[in-house]
């Protein structure tokens, strides 16, 4: 989210990149490694949306339990894959507010307190 003010969401490409068989194999291997690990206890915020044309949020939500036993999941409608780089500033604000609220709930203080 720190990069958002410096990135014009309208300058982002609307066409995806090429996916190779090597990339697919690497993703599959990482999924296998993720499933084999013991989940940590560090709080994890998992965000997903219906507008993600790259990842399946429901599938990834299942994988989140392999990363941490302390997962908070939030579904936000109408976002893009990069959930803080939406074309609508209101959506970016909604996501950022959710992230900051979760951090606050978890006891993480903002940059002003560092």
N, C-alpha and C positions, 0 to 999 in steps of 0.2 A: 504494500500500500504506500510505502514511502516514495516509490517511483511515480505514482500517479500524477502528481502536479507537473512533472517534467515530461509526461508522455501524452501526446494528443491521441485520444482513442480513435479519432477519425482517420489518423494516418496509418492505422494497423491494416494489414491485408485481410480481405474477406475470403480469399482462396487459401486453402490449406497447403501444407508442404507435402512432398512426395513421401510415401511410406514404403520402405524397402523390407524385404524378407529378413534381412539382418536386424533391422530395428524391431520387427515383430518378435523375432527369436530372443532378442535382448530383454524386451518387456516380459515375455513369458518366463525367462530365467529369473528375472527380478521378482516376479510374482511368486514363483516357487520358493525362492530364498526368503521372502517375506513370510510366507506361510510356515516355514520351518523354524523361525526364530521365536524366542520367548518374549511375549509382550512386556513392555516396560510399564511403569506406573505414572509417568509424566503426563499431565493433562494434555489432551489433544482436541483441538477444535476442528471438526470436519464439516466443510461447507460444500453443498452441491446444489445444482440448479437444473431446470428443464431445458435451458437454452444451451447447454454444453454439447457441442457437436463432436467433441473429441473423446471425452470420457463418459462412461456410464456411472453416474453418481450412486446408483443403488448397488452396483457391483463393488465399487470402491468403498462404499460404506461397510460392506462385509469385510473388506480387507483391513479397515481401520482397527478392528479388534486384534489384529496381529501386531500392530504397532504399540498400542497402549490398552491397558485395562480400564483406563479412565477417559472415555471418549464422549464428547458432546457433539451431537449431529444437528445441523441446521439446514433446512431446505429453503432456498430463496427462489422464487419464480422469476423468470424473465432476464436472467443474467447470461453473460457470455462465459466461455471457458475461463478466461482471465477475469475473475469475478469483480475485480476493482478497475477494470478497463472497459466498462460498458459505454455505450454511446450516450446513454442517459445519465447525467450527473446524479439524479435522484437515486438511481440504483446503486451507484458507487457509494453515495452517502449512506444508504441503507446497509450495505455490506460492511462498510467501515464502522458504523455505529454498532453493529452486531459484534464485530471483532473486538472493538475497544471495550464494550460492555462485558464480553466474556473474559477478557484479560483482567478487567477490574474485579469481576467476581472471583477470579482465580488468585487475586491478591497481587497482580503485577501492576506496579506503578508506572505512570507514563514518563516520557523522556524528560519532562520538566523536573522530575524528582531525582534524576540520576546525578 
